[in-house]
Each structure stands twice: as C-alpha cells, then as structure tokens.
Amino acid sequence: MTEIPRTEHRTVVVKLFAGAKQIAGVPELSLELADHATVADLRTALVARCPDLAPLVRRAMVAVNCQFAPDANTIPAAAEVALIPPVSGG
C-alpha cells in the first residue's frame, strides 16, 4: 500500500486595508494554508473565505514581510502578510 504524503498546514493572518477592510468588515482574516503556499494560493483562499473580495483581490498588491510579492512567491512561516488595494485619487 502506498502512503499518501501529508501536507502540513499553518495559519496565516492577512491584514486588510482600505476597501478590503470595508468589504470584509474586519481588519484581518486568518487563513489555513499549506506550508509551501504561494501568494496565488493566498489570493484563492481569500476569495474562498470572503467572495465579496474577489474583484479587489485580483487588483490588489500582496505584501509579505513589508515587501510586495509576486503571485509565484512562497509565503514563509510566520510572515507578516497584507492585502493592499489599489489607490485612486485626484
């Protein structure tokens, strides 16, 4: 019998700002992600947790440990993660 490898999970807290905070109704969300989750995985988990965030999540920047991170980046353990919506003004 072949054993299926287990994926370890951890909780990642995502800080929300501006419109994301207003839509979600909370300043942060806790998500369960696989140990080697990427920023793209985080985006998917955010939309699954709060579907109303979907349009904003596609356009928002994700910061990991105070640096903007592309979707392919892996989120390290105990990382500080923030969803930063696009800004507009005039």
PyMOL Python script that loads the backbone (N, CA, C, O; Angstrom):
from pymol import cmd

cmd.read_pdbstr("""\
ATOM      1  N   MET A   1       0.844  -1.180   0.000  1.00  0.00           N
ATOM      2  CA  MET A   1       0.000   0.000   0.000  1.00  0.00           C
ATOM      3  C   MET A   1       0.890   1.244   0.000  1.00  0.00           C
ATOM      4  O   MET A   1       1.820   1.350   0.800  1.00  0.00           O
ATOM      5  N   THR A   2       0.601   2.172  -0.891  1.00  0.00           N
ATOM      6  CA  THR A   2       1.367   3.403  -1.000  1.00  0.00           C
ATOM      7  C   THR A   2       0.784   4.448  -0.061  1.00  0.00           C
ATOM      8  O   THR A   2      -0.424   4.684  -0.040  1.00  0.00           O
ATOM      9  N   GLU A   3       1.649   5.058   0.702  1.00  0.00           N
ATOM     10  CA  GLU A   3       1.193   6.095   1.629  1.00  0.00           C
ATOM     11  C   GLU A   3       1.129   7.431   0.909  1.00  0.00           C
ATOM     12  O   GLU A   3       2.050   7.808   0.186  1.00  0.00           O
ATOM     13  N   ILE A   4       0.032   8.136   1.117  1.00  0.00           N
ATOM     14  CA  ILE A   4      -0.142   9.457   0.511  1.00  0.00           C
ATOM     15  C   ILE A   4       0.573  10.476   1.386  1.00  0.00           C
ATOM     16  O   ILE A   4       0.342  10.531   2.594  1.00  0.00           O
ATOM     17  N   PRO A   5       1.448  11.291   0.775  1.00  0.00           N
ATOM     18  CA  PRO A   5       2.138  12.296   1.588  1.00  0.00           C
ATOM     19  C   PRO A   5       1.162  13.298   2.166  1.00  0.00           C
ATOM     20  O   PRO A   5       0.231  13.735   1.489  1.00  0.00           O
ATOM     21  N   ARG A   6       1.374  13.659   3.414  1.00  0.00           N
ATOM     22  CA  ARG A   6       0.518  14.631   4.089  1.00  0.00           C
ATOM     23  C   ARG A   6       1.072  16.031   3.882  1.00  0.00           C
ATOM     24  O   ARG A   6       2.280  16.257   3.940  1.00  0.00           O
ATOM     25  N   THR A   7       0.180  16.947   3.644  1.00  0.00           N
ATOM     26  CA  THR A   7       0.571  18.340   3.515  1.00  0.00           C
ATOM     27  C   THR A   7       0.320  19.013   4.858  1.00  0.00           C
ATOM     28  O   THR A   7      -0.788  18.966   5.392  1.00  0.00           O
ATOM     29  N   GLU A   8       1.340  19.627   5.384  1.00  0.00           N
ATOM     30  CA  GLU A   8       1.197  20.360   6.640  1.00  0.00           C
ATOM     31  C   GLU A   8       0.571  21.714   6.350  1.00  0.00           C
ATOM     32  O   GLU A   8       0.828  22.323   5.311  1.00  0.00           O
ATOM     33  N   HIS A   9      -0.250  22.174   7.275  1.00  0.00           N
ATOM     34  CA  HIS A   9      -0.918  23.463   7.137  1.00  0.00           C
ATOM     35  C   HIS A   9      -0.543  24.372   8.301  1.00  0.00           C
ATOM     36  O   HIS A   9      -0.103  23.929   9.362  1.00  0.00           O
ATOM     37  N   ARG A  10      -0.736  25.642   8.057  1.00  0.00           N
ATOM     38  CA  ARG A  10      -0.499  26.633   9.109  1.00  0.00           C
ATOM     39  C   ARG A  10      -1.453  27.793   8.903  1.00  0.00           C
ATOM     40  O   ARG A  10      -2.024  27.975   7.827  1.00  0.00           O
ATOM     41  N   THR A  11      -1.609  28.565   9.952  1.00  0.00           N
ATOM     42  CA  THR A  11      -2.486  29.725   9.893  1.00  0.00           C
ATOM     43  C   THR A  11      -1.682  30.945   9.461  1.00  0.00           C
ATOM     44  O   THR A  11      -0.607  31.225   9.992  1.00  0.00           O
ATOM     45  N   VAL A  12      -2.223  31.654   8.496  1.00  0.00           N
ATOM     46  CA  VAL A  12      -1.621  32.899   8.025  1.00  0.00           C
ATOM     47  C   VAL A  12      -2.639  34.007   8.283  1.00  0.00           C
ATOM     48  O   VAL A  12      -3.795  33.902   7.872  1.00  0.00           O
ATOM     49  N   VAL A  13      -2.213  35.055   8.954  1.00  0.00           N
ATOM     50  CA  VAL A  13      -3.084  36.200   9.217  1.00  0.00           C
ATOM     51  C   VAL A  13      -2.791  37.251   8.151  1.00  0.00           C
ATOM     52  O   VAL A  13      -1.645  37.656   7.958  1.00  0.00           O
ATOM     53  N   VAL A  14      -3.849  37.685   7.461  1.00  0.00           N
ATOM     54  CA  VAL A  14      -3.722  38.682   6.396  1.00  0.00           C
ATOM     55  C   VAL A  14      -4.342  39.984   6.891  1.00  0.00           C
ATOM     56  O   VAL A  14      -5.525  40.034   7.227  1.00  0.00           O
ATOM     57  N   LYS A  15      -3.540  41.020   6.932  1.00  0.00           N
ATOM     58  CA  LYS A  15      -4.033  42.342   7.314  1.00  0.00           C
ATOM     59  C   LYS A  15      -4.705  42.981   6.103  1.00  0.00           C
ATOM     60  O   LYS A  15      -4.178  42.942   4.992  1.00  0.00           O
ATOM     61  N   LEU A  16      -5.871  43.565   6.334  1.00  0.00           N
ATOM     62  CA  LEU A  16      -6.643  44.183   5.265  1.00  0.00           C
ATOM     63  C   LEU A  16      -6.655  45.697   5.445  1.00  0.00           C
ATOM     64  O   LEU A  16      -6.707  46.198   6.569  1.00  0.00           O
ATOM     65  N   PHE A  17      -6.607  46.410   4.345  1.00  0.00           N
ATOM     66  CA  PHE A  17      -6.585  47.864   4.393  1.00  0.00           C
ATOM     67  C   PHE A  17      -7.638  48.437   3.455  1.00  0.00           C
ATOM     68  O   PHE A  17      -8.070  47.783   2.506  1.00  0.00           O
ATOM     69  N   ALA A  18      -8.040  49.663   3.738  1.00  0.00           N
ATOM     70  CA  ALA A  18      -8.938  50.476   2.899  1.00  0.00           C
ATOM     71  C   ALA A  18     -10.187  49.688   2.494  1.00  0.00           C
ATOM     72  O   ALA A  18     -10.905  49.171   3.350  1.00  0.00           O
ATOM     73  N   GLY A  19     -10.441  49.599   1.184  1.00  0.00           N
ATOM     74  CA  GLY A  19     -11.651  48.948   0.690  1.00  0.00           C
ATOM     75  C   GLY A  19     -11.757  47.485   1.080  1.00  0.00           C
ATOM     76  O   GLY A  19     -12.862  46.988   1.299  1.00  0.00           O
ATOM     77  N   ALA A  20     -10.639  46.788   1.170  1.00  0.00           N
ATOM     78  CA  ALA A  20     -10.661  45.377   1.563  1.00  0.00           C
ATOM     79  C   ALA A  20     -11.181  45.234   2.985  1.00  0.00           C
ATOM     80  O   ALA A  20     -11.969  44.334   3.277  1.00  0.00           O
ATOM     81  N   LYS A  21     -10.746  46.107   3.851  1.00  0.00           N
ATOM     82  CA  LYS A  21     -11.198  46.103   5.250  1.00  0.00           C
ATOM     83  C   LYS A  21     -12.694  46.411   5.323  1.00  0.00           C
ATOM     84  O   LYS A  21     -13.417  45.800   6.110  1.00  0.00           O
ATOM     85  N   GLN A  22     -13.152  47.346   4.512  1.00  0.00           N
ATOM     86  CA  GLN A  22     -14.570  47.707   4.496  1.00  0.00           C
ATOM     87  C   GLN A  22     -15.425  46.556   3.974  1.00  0.00           C
ATOM     88  O   GLN A  22     -16.470  46.253   4.549  1.00  0.00           O
ATOM     89  N   ILE A  23     -14.998  45.921   2.903  1.00  0.00           N
ATOM     90  CA  ILE A  23     -15.765  44.828   2.312  1.00  0.00           C
ATOM     91  C   ILE A  23     -15.843  43.641   3.266  1.00  0.00           C
ATOM     92  O   ILE A  23     -16.917  43.074   3.470  1.00  0.00           O
ATOM     93  N   ALA A  24     -14.712  43.268   3.848  1.00  0.00           N
ATOM     94  CA  ALA A  24     -14.670  42.107   4.745  1.00  0.00           C
ATOM     95  C   ALA A  24     -15.314  42.412   6.094  1.00  0.00           C
ATOM     96  O   ALA A  24     -15.815  41.510   6.766  1.00  0.00           O
ATOM     97  N   GLY A  25     -15.301  43.672   6.485  1.00  0.00           N
ATOM     98  CA  GLY A  25     -15.873  44.064   7.770  1.00  0.00           C
ATOM     99  C   GLY A  25     -14.972  43.776   8.962  1.00  0.00           C
ATOM    100  O   GLY A  25     -15.400  43.886  10.111  1.00  0.00           O
ATOM    101  N   VAL A  26     -13.735  43.412   8.691  1.00  0.00           N
ATOM    102  CA  VAL A  26     -12.755  43.124   9.744  1.00  0.00           C
ATOM    103  C   VAL A  26     -11.383  43.624   9.285  1.00  0.00           C
ATOM    104  O   VAL A  26     -11.146  43.734   8.082  1.00  0.00           O
ATOM    105  N   PRO A  27     -10.474  43.928  10.220  1.00  0.00           N
ATOM    106  CA  PRO A  27      -9.148  44.422   9.836  1.00  0.00           C
ATOM    107  C   PRO A  27      -8.172  43.326   9.410  1.00  0.00           C
ATOM    108  O   PRO A  27      -7.122  43.613   8.835  1.00  0.00           O
ATOM    109  N   GLU A  28      -8.523  42.061   9.697  1.00  0.00           N
ATOM    110  CA  GLU A  28      -7.643  40.965   9.292  1.00  0.00           C
ATOM    111  C   GLU A  28      -8.429  39.670   9.211  1.00  0.00           C
ATOM    112  O   GLU A  28      -9.459  39.506   9.865  1.00  0.00           O
ATOM    113  N   LEU A  29      -7.920  38.745   8.390  1.00  0.00           N
ATOM    114  CA  LEU A  29      -8.520  37.426   8.237  1.00  0.00           C
ATOM    115  C   LEU A  29      -7.462  36.366   8.487  1.00  0.00           C
ATOM    116  O   LEU A  29      -6.313  36.522   8.075  1.00  0.00           O
ATOM    117  N   SER A  30      -7.840  35.294   9.156  1.00  0.00           N
ATOM    118  CA  SER A  30      -6.951  34.152   9.361  1.00  0.00           C
ATOM    119  C   SER A  30      -7.304  33.085   8.345  1.00  0.00           C
ATOM    120  O   SER A  30      -8.474  32.742   8.173  1.00  0.00           O
ATOM    121  N   LEU A  31      -6.287  32.558   7.667  1.00  0.00           N
ATOM    122  CA  LEU A  31      -6.479  31.539   6.640  1.00  0.00           C
ATOM    123  C   LEU A  31      -5.602  30.330   6.925  1.00  0.00           C
ATOM    124  O   LEU A  31      -4.476  30.472   7.403  1.00  0.00           O
ATOM    125  N   GLU A  32      -6.114  29.148   6.633  1.00  0.00           N
ATOM    126  CA  GLU A  32      -5.319  27.931   6.723  1.00  0.00           C
ATOM    127  C   GLU A  32      -4.718  27.681   5.344  1.00  0.00           C
ATOM    128  O   GLU A  32      -5.442  27.493   4.366  1.00  0.00           O
ATOM    129  N   LEU A  33      -3.387  27.681   5.278  1.00  0.00           N
ATOM    130  CA  LEU A  33      -2.689  27.455   4.014  1.00  0.00           C
ATOM    131  C   LEU A  33      -1.676  26.331   4.181  1.00  0.00           C
ATOM    132  O   LEU A  33      -1.193  26.070   5.283  1.00  0.00           O
ATOM    133  N   ALA A  34      -1.366  25.679   3.084  1.00  0.00           N
ATOM    134  CA  ALA A  34      -0.318  24.664   3.096  1.00  0.00           C
ATOM    135  C   ALA A  34       1.013  25.329   3.425  1.00  0.00           C
ATOM    136  O   ALA A  34       1.193  26.521   3.175  1.00  0.00           O
ATOM    137  N   ASP A  35       1.940  24.567   3.981  1.00  0.00           N
ATOM    138  CA  ASP A  35       3.238  25.114   4.375  1.00  0.00           C
ATOM    139  C   ASP A  35       3.972  25.815   3.231  1.00  0.00           C
ATOM    140  O   ASP A  35       4.680  26.796   3.462  1.00  0.00           O
ATOM    141  N   HIS A  36       3.813  25.333   2.028  1.00  0.00           N
ATOM    142  CA  HIS A  36       4.543  25.924   0.906  1.00  0.00           C
ATOM    143  C   HIS A  36       3.608  26.707  -0.020  1.00  0.00           C
ATOM    144  O   HIS A  36       3.801  26.740  -1.235  1.00  0.00           O
ATOM    145  N   ALA A  37       2.602  27.330   0.575  1.00  0.00           N
ATOM    146  CA  ALA A  37       1.626  28.100  -0.204  1.00  0.00           C
ATOM    147  C   ALA A  37       2.284  29.320  -0.834  1.00  0.00           C
ATOM    148  O   ALA A  37       3.221  29.904  -0.288  1.00  0.00           O
ATOM    149  N   THR A  38       1.767  29.679  -1.987  1.00  0.00           N
ATOM    150  CA  THR A  38       2.254  30.856  -2.698  1.00  0.00           C
ATOM    151  C   THR A  38       1.279  32.016  -2.494  1.00  0.00           C
ATOM    152  O   THR A  38       0.203  31.857  -1.918  1.00  0.00           O
ATOM    153  N   VAL A  39       1.685  33.172  -2.979  1.00  0.00           N
ATOM    154  CA  VAL A  39       0.810  34.346  -2.933  1.00  0.00           C
ATOM    155  C   VAL A  39      -0.457  34.062  -3.747  1.00  0.00           C
ATOM    156  O   VAL A  39      -1.543  34.490  -3.355  1.00  0.00           O
ATOM    157  N   ALA A  40      -0.339  33.355  -4.860  1.00  0.00           N
ATOM    158  CA  ALA A  40      -1.514  32.983  -5.657  1.00  0.00           C
ATOM    159  C   ALA A  40      -2.468  32.111  -4.833  1.00  0.00           C
ATOM    160  O   ALA A  40      -3.684  32.292  -4.898  1.00  0.00           O
ATOM    161  N   ASP A  41      -1.920  31.165  -4.057  1.00  0.00           N
ATOM    162  CA  ASP A  41      -2.746  30.329  -3.184  1.00  0.00           C
ATOM    163  C   ASP A  41      -3.460  31.191  -2.143  1.00  0.00           C
ATOM    164  O   ASP A  41      -4.622  30.950  -1.816  1.00  0.00           O
ATOM    165  N   LEU A  42      -2.763  32.183  -1.634  1.00  0.00           N
ATOM    166  CA  LEU A  42      -3.347  33.095  -0.654  1.00  0.00           C
ATOM    167  C   LEU A  42      -4.523  33.851  -1.265  1.00  0.00           C
ATOM    168  O   LEU A  42      -5.567  33.993  -0.629  1.00  0.00           O
ATOM    169  N   ARG A  43      -4.359  34.331  -2.482  1.00  0.00           N
ATOM    170  CA  ARG A  43      -5.444  35.043  -3.162  1.00  0.00           C
ATOM    171  C   ARG A  43      -6.679  34.141  -3.303  1.00  0.00           C
ATOM    172  O   ARG A  43      -7.806  34.569  -3.053  1.00  0.00           O
ATOM    173  N   THR A  44      -6.445  32.895  -3.704  1.00  0.00           N
ATOM    174  CA  THR A  44      -7.540  31.937  -3.855  1.00  0.00           C
ATOM    175  C   THR A  44      -8.248  31.705  -2.522  1.00  0.00           C
ATOM    176  O   THR A  44      -9.477  31.666  -2.466  1.00  0.00           O
ATOM    177  N   ALA A  45      -7.476  31.554  -1.461  1.00  0.00           N
ATOM    178  CA  ALA A  45      -8.043  31.314  -0.131  1.00  0.00           C
ATOM    179  C   ALA A  45      -8.827  32.535   0.363  1.00  0.00           C
ATOM    180  O   ALA A  45      -9.860  32.387   1.016  1.00  0.00           O
ATOM    181  N   LEU A  46      -8.343  33.728   0.056  1.00  0.00           N
ATOM    182  CA  LEU A  46      -9.061  34.943   0.456  1.00  0.00           C
ATOM    183  C   LEU A  46     -10.437  35.014  -0.201  1.00  0.00           C
ATOM    184  O   LEU A  46     -11.428  35.335   0.456  1.00  0.00           O
ATOM    185  N   VAL A  47     -10.494  34.717  -1.486  1.00  0.00           N
ATOM    186  CA  VAL A  47     -11.761  34.767  -2.208  1.00  0.00           C
ATOM    187  C   VAL A  47     -12.707  33.664  -1.715  1.00  0.00           C
ATOM    188  O   VAL A  47     -13.916  33.874  -1.622  1.00  0.00           O
ATOM    189  N   ALA A  48     -12.150  32.494  -1.403  1.00  0.00           N
ATOM    190  CA  ALA A  48     -12.983  31.411  -0.872  1.00  0.00           C
ATOM    191  C   ALA A  48     -13.572  31.803   0.481  1.00  0.00           C
ATOM    192  O   ALA A  48     -14.723  31.487   0.780  1.00  0.00           O
ATOM    193  N   ARG A  49     -12.784  32.485   1.286  1.00  0.00           N
ATOM    194  CA  ARG A  49     -13.227  32.890   2.628  1.00  0.00           C
ATOM    195  C   ARG A  49     -14.204  34.057   2.578  1.00  0.00           C
ATOM    196  O   ARG A  49     -15.157  34.110   3.356  1.00  0.00           O
ATOM    197  N   CYS A  50     -13.964  34.998   1.657  1.00  0.00           N
ATOM    198  CA  CYS A  50     -14.812  36.192   1.564  1.00  0.00           C
ATOM    199  C   CYS A  50     -15.028  36.506   0.069  1.00  0.00           C
ATOM    200  O   CYS A  50     -14.312  37.331  -0.498  1.00  0.00           O
ATOM    201  N   PRO A  51     -16.008  35.852  -0.562  1.00  0.00           N
ATOM    202  CA  PRO A  51     -16.223  36.017  -2.009  1.00  0.00           C
ATOM    203  C   PRO A  51     -16.416  37.463  -2.460  1.00  0.00           C
ATOM    204  O   PRO A  51     -16.089  37.797  -3.599  1.00  0.00           O
ATOM    205  N   ASP A  52     -16.938  38.318  -1.596  1.00  0.00           N
ATOM    206  CA  ASP A  52     -17.134  39.719  -1.970  1.00  0.00           C
ATOM    207  C   ASP A  52     -15.814  40.440  -2.255  1.00  0.00           C
ATOM    208  O   ASP A  52     -15.804  41.495  -2.890  1.00  0.00           O
ATOM    209  N   LEU A  53     -14.710  39.872  -1.788  1.00  0.00           N
ATOM    210  CA  LEU A  53     -13.399  40.477  -2.035  1.00  0.00           C
ATOM    211  C   LEU A  53     -12.846  40.171  -3.429  1.00  0.00           C
ATOM    212  O   LEU A  53     -11.850  40.770  -3.835  1.00  0.00           O
ATOM    213  N   ALA A  54     -13.468  39.256  -4.165  1.00  0.00           N
ATOM    214  CA  ALA A  54     -12.910  38.766  -5.434  1.00  0.00           C
ATOM    215  C   ALA A  54     -12.458  39.867  -6.394  1.00  0.00           C
ATOM    216  O   ALA A  54     -11.317  39.819  -6.855  1.00  0.00           O
ATOM    217  N   PRO A  55     -13.296  40.860  -6.720  1.00  0.00           N
ATOM    218  CA  PRO A  55     -12.835  41.877  -7.678  1.00  0.00           C
ATOM    219  C   PRO A  55     -11.616  42.645  -7.168  1.00  0.00           C
ATOM    220  O   PRO A  55     -10.727  42.995  -7.944  1.00  0.00           O
ATOM    221  N   LEU A  56     -11.581  42.900  -5.877  1.00  0.00           N
ATOM    222  CA  LEU A  56     -10.482  43.666  -5.302  1.00  0.00           C
ATOM    223  C   LEU A  56      -9.203  42.823  -5.201  1.00  0.00           C
ATOM    224  O   LEU A  56      -8.110  43.330  -5.453  1.00  0.00           O
ATOM    225  N   VAL A  57      -9.331  41.554  -4.839  1.00  0.00           N
ATOM    226  CA  VAL A  57      -8.164  40.675  -4.667  1.00  0.00           C
ATOM    227  C   VAL A  57      -7.389  40.546  -5.976  1.00  0.00           C
ATOM    228  O   VAL A  57      -6.161  40.464  -5.965  1.00  0.00           O
ATOM    229  N   ARG A  58      -8.093  40.527  -7.090  1.00  0.00           N
ATOM    230  CA  ARG A  58      -7.415  40.396  -8.391  1.00  0.00           C
ATOM    231  C   ARG A  58      -6.522  41.600  -8.687  1.00  0.00           C
ATOM    232  O   ARG A  58      -5.503  41.462  -9.364  1.00  0.00           O
ATOM    233  N   ARG A  59      -6.898  42.784  -8.183  1.00  0.00           N
ATOM    234  CA  ARG A  59      -6.155  44.016  -8.492  1.00  0.00           C
ATOM    235  C   ARG A  59      -5.202  44.448  -7.385  1.00  0.00           C
ATOM    236  O   ARG A  59      -4.321  45.277  -7.612  1.00  0.00           O
ATOM    237  N   ALA A  60      -5.372  43.897  -6.206  1.00  0.00           N
ATOM    238  CA  ALA A  60      -4.589  44.325  -5.041  1.00  0.00           C
ATOM    239  C   ALA A  60      -3.164  43.785  -5.079  1.00  0.00           C
ATOM    240  O   ALA A  60      -2.876  42.770  -5.712  1.00  0.00           O
ATOM    241  N   MET A  61      -2.295  44.487  -4.390  1.00  0.00           N
ATOM    242  CA  MET A  61      -0.931  44.015  -4.177  1.00  0.00           C
ATOM    243  C   MET A  61      -0.910  43.226  -2.877  1.00  0.00           C
ATOM    244  O   MET A  61      -1.667  43.521  -1.951  1.00  0.00           O
ATOM    245  N   VAL A  62      -0.050  42.233  -2.812  1.00  0.00           N
ATOM    246  CA  VAL A  62       0.153  41.489  -1.575  1.00  0.00           C
ATOM    247  C   VAL A  62       1.568  41.786  -1.098  1.00  0.00           C
ATOM    248  O   VAL A  62       2.532  41.657  -1.853  1.00  0.00           O
ATOM    249  N   ALA A  63       1.678  42.183   0.155  1.00  0.00           N
ATOM    250  CA  ALA A  63       2.982  42.434   0.753  1.00  0.00           C
ATOM    251  C   ALA A  63       3.273  41.304   1.738  1.00  0.00           C
ATOM    252  O   ALA A  63       2.430  40.945   2.559  1.00  0.00           O
ATOM    253  N   VAL A  64       4.461  40.760   1.641  1.00  0.00           N
ATOM    254  CA  VAL A  64       4.929  39.717   2.557  1.00  0.00           C
ATOM    255  C   VAL A  64       6.175  40.256   3.234  1.00  0.00           C
ATOM    256  O   VAL A  64       7.172  40.562   2.579  1.00  0.00           O
ATOM    257  N   ASN A  65       6.107  40.367   4.535  1.00  0.00           N
ATOM    258  CA  ASN A  65       7.214  40.940   5.314  1.00  0.00           C
ATOM    259  C   ASN A  65       7.629  42.300   4.773  1.00  0.00           C
ATOM    260  O   ASN A  65       8.812  42.580   4.579  1.00  0.00           O
ATOM    261  N   CYS A  66       6.622  43.138   4.535  1.00  0.00           N
ATOM    262  CA  CYS A  66       6.804  44.549   4.128  1.00  0.00           C
ATOM    263  C   CYS A  66       7.374  44.738   2.727  1.00  0.00           C
ATOM    264  O   CYS A  66       7.868  45.818   2.404  1.00  0.00           O
ATOM    265  N   GLN A  67       7.312  43.699   1.891  1.00  0.00           N
ATOM    266  CA  GLN A  67       7.768  43.835   0.503  1.00  0.00           C
ATOM    267  C   GLN A  67       6.688  43.274  -0.412  1.00  0.00           C
ATOM    268  O   GLN A  67       6.128  42.210  -0.147  1.00  0.00           O
ATOM    269  N   PHE A  68       6.403  43.998  -1.493  1.00  0.00           N
ATOM    270  CA  PHE A  68       5.430  43.485  -2.447  1.00  0.00           C
ATOM    271  C   PHE A  68       5.924  42.159  -2.997  1.00  0.00           C
ATOM    272  O   PHE A  68       7.109  42.004  -3.292  1.00  0.00           O
ATOM    273  N   ALA A  69       5.005  41.196  -3.134  1.00  0.00           N
ATOM    274  CA  ALA A  69       5.384  39.849  -3.542  1.00  0.00           C
ATOM    275  C   ALA A  69       4.568  39.419  -4.764  1.00  0.00           C
ATOM    276  O   ALA A  69       3.346  39.573  -4.778  1.00  0.00           O
ATOM    277  N   PRO A  70       5.238  38.878  -5.789  1.00  0.00           N
ATOM    278  CA  PRO A  70       4.507  38.352  -6.945  1.00  0.00           C
ATOM    279  C   PRO A  70       3.792  37.050  -6.575  1.00  0.00           C
ATOM    280  O   PRO A  70       4.113  36.409  -5.575  1.00  0.00           O
ATOM    281  N   ASP A  71       2.824  36.680  -7.400  1.00  0.00           N
ATOM    282  CA  ASP A  71       1.999  35.506  -7.116  1.00  0.00           C
ATOM    283  C   ASP A  71       2.794  34.207  -6.980  1.00  0.00           C
ATOM    284  O   ASP A  71       2.356  33.299  -6.274  1.00  0.00           O
ATOM    285  N   ALA A  72       3.923  34.098  -7.622  1.00  0.00           N
ATOM    286  CA  ALA A  72       4.704  32.858  -7.577  1.00  0.00           C
ATOM    287  C   ALA A  72       5.505  32.703  -6.279  1.00  0.00           C
ATOM    288  O   ALA A  72       5.986  31.609  -5.983  1.00  0.00           O
ATOM    289  N   ASN A  73       5.651  33.766  -5.514  1.00  0.00           N
ATOM    290  CA  ASN A  73       6.442  33.691  -4.280  1.00  0.00           C
ATOM    291  C   ASN A  73       5.783  32.808  -3.235  1.00  0.00           C
ATOM    292  O   ASN A  73       4.564  32.830  -3.063  1.00  0.00           O
ATOM    293  N   THR A  74       6.604  32.029  -2.539  1.00  0.00           N
ATOM    294  CA  THR A  74       6.138  31.228  -1.416  1.00  0.00           C
ATOM    295  C   THR A  74       6.073  32.118  -0.181  1.00  0.00           C
ATOM    296  O   THR A  74       6.931  32.976   0.025  1.00  0.00           O
ATOM    297  N   ILE A  75       5.055  31.908   0.628  1.00  0.00           N
ATOM    298  CA  ILE A  75       4.899  32.685   1.861  1.00  0.00           C
ATOM    299  C   ILE A  75       5.643  31.960   2.976  1.00  0.00           C
ATOM    300  O   ILE A  75       5.265  30.845   3.335  1.00  0.00           O
ATOM    301  N   PRO A  76       6.689  32.563   3.529  1.00  0.00           N
ATOM    302  CA  PRO A  76       7.460  31.893   4.591  1.00  0.00           C
ATOM    303  C   PRO A  76       6.665  31.785   5.893  1.00  0.00           C
ATOM    304  O   PRO A  76       5.700  32.516   6.116  1.00  0.00           O
ATOM    305  N   ALA A  77       7.091  30.869   6.731  1.00  0.00           N
ATOM    306  CA  ALA A  77       6.445  30.690   8.042  1.00  0.00           C
ATOM    307  C   ALA A  77       6.554  31.981   8.839  1.00  0.00           C
ATOM    308  O   ALA A  77       7.559  32.689   8.760  1.00  0.00           O
ATOM    309  N   ALA A  78       5.526  32.277   9.595  1.00  0.00           N
ATOM    310  CA  ALA A  78       5.460  33.443  10.483  1.00  0.00           C
ATOM    311  C   ALA A  78       5.616  34.769   9.736  1.00  0.00           C
ATOM    312  O   ALA A  78       6.079  35.756  10.307  1.00  0.00           O
ATOM    313  N   ALA A  79       5.228  34.788   8.461  1.00  0.00           N
ATOM    314  CA  ALA A  79       5.343  36.014   7.669  1.00  0.00           C
ATOM    315  C   ALA A  79       4.229  36.991   8.037  1.00  0.00           C
ATOM    316  O   ALA A  79       3.126  36.591   8.411  1.00  0.00           O
ATOM    317  N   GLU A  80       4.541  38.262   7.924  1.00  0.00           N
ATOM    318  CA  GLU A  80       3.530  39.307   8.040  1.00  0.00           C
ATOM    319  C   GLU A  80       2.987  39.532   6.639  1.00  0.00           C
ATOM    320  O   GLU A  80       3.742  39.857   5.722  1.00  0.00           O
ATOM    321  N   VAL A  81       1.673  39.360   6.469  1.00  0.00           N
ATOM    322  CA  VAL A  81       1.064  39.444   5.141  1.00  0.00           C
ATOM    323  C   VAL A  81      -0.008  40.531   5.149  1.00  0.00           C
ATOM    324  O   VAL A  81      -0.788  40.641   6.095  1.00  0.00           O
ATOM    325  N   ALA A  82      -0.036  41.332   4.083  1.00  0.00           N
ATOM    326  CA  ALA A  82      -1.020  42.403   3.972  1.00  0.00           C
ATOM    327  C   ALA A  82      -1.574  42.444   2.552  1.00  0.00           C
ATOM    328  O   ALA A  82      -0.846  42.251   1.579  1.00  0.00           O
ATOM    329  N   LEU A  83      -2.877  42.701   2.453  1.00  0.00           N
ATOM    330  CA  LEU A  83      -3.529  42.908   1.166  1.00  0.00           C
ATOM    331  C   LEU A  83      -3.722  44.407   1.010  1.00  0.00           C
ATOM    332  O   LEU A  83      -4.409  45.044   1.808  1.00  0.00           O
ATOM    333  N   ILE A  84      -3.103  44.963  -0.033  1.00  0.00           N
ATOM    334  CA  ILE A  84      -3.120  46.417  -0.214  1.00  0.00           C
ATOM    335  C   ILE A  84      -3.864  46.739  -1.498  1.00  0.00           C
ATOM    336  O   ILE A  84      -3.340  46.510  -2.588  1.00  0.00           O
ATOM    337  N   PRO A  85      -5.078  47.267  -1.387  1.00  0.00           N
ATOM    338  CA  PRO A  85      -5.878  47.586  -2.554  1.00  0.00           C
ATOM    339  C   PRO A  85      -5.252  48.725  -3.363  1.00  0.00           C
ATOM    340  O   PRO A  85      -4.466  49.515  -2.841  1.00  0.00           O
ATOM    341  N   PRO A  86      -5.615  48.792  -4.646  1.00  0.00           N
ATOM    342  CA  PRO A  86      -5.134  49.918  -5.442  1.00  0.00           C
ATOM    343  C   PRO A  86      -5.738  51.207  -4.898  1.00  0.00           C
ATOM    344  O   PRO A  86      -6.837  51.210  -4.344  1.00  0.00           O
ATOM    345  N   VAL A  87      -5.008  52.291  -5.064  1.00  0.00           N
ATOM    346  CA  VAL A  87      -5.486  53.579  -4.580  1.00  0.00           C
ATOM    347  C   VAL A  87      -5.889  54.438  -5.767  1.00  0.00           C
ATOM    348  O   VAL A  87      -5.349  54.314  -6.867  1.00  0.00           O
ATOM    349  N   SER A  88      -6.842  55.301  -5.514  1.00  0.00           N
ATOM    350  CA  SER A  88      -7.228  56.261  -6.534  1.00  0.00           C
ATOM    351  C   SER A  88      -7.374  57.603  -5.854  1.00  0.00           C
ATOM    352  O   SER A  88      -7.571  57.691  -4.642  1.00  0.00           O
ATOM    353  N   GLY A  89      -7.280  58.589  -6.612  1.00  0.00           N
ATOM    354  CA  GLY A  89      -7.392  59.925  -6.032  1.00  0.00           C
ATOM    355  C   GLY A  89      -7.271  60.978  -7.103  1.00  0.00           C
ATOM    356  O   GLY A  89      -7.167  60.680  -8.293  1.00  0.00           O
ATOM    357  N   GLY A  90      -7.288  62.175  -6.669  1.00  0.00           N
ATOM    358  CA  GLY A  90      -7.233  63.195  -7.685  1.00  0.00           C
ATOM    359  C   GLY A  90      -6.738  64.477  -7.186  1.00  0.00           C
ATOM    360  O   GLY A  90      -6.639  65.439  -7.947  1.00  0.00           O
TER     361      GLY A  90
END
""", "prot")
cmd.dss("prot")
cmd.show_as("cartoon", "prot")
cmd.util.cbc("prot")
cmd.orient("prot")
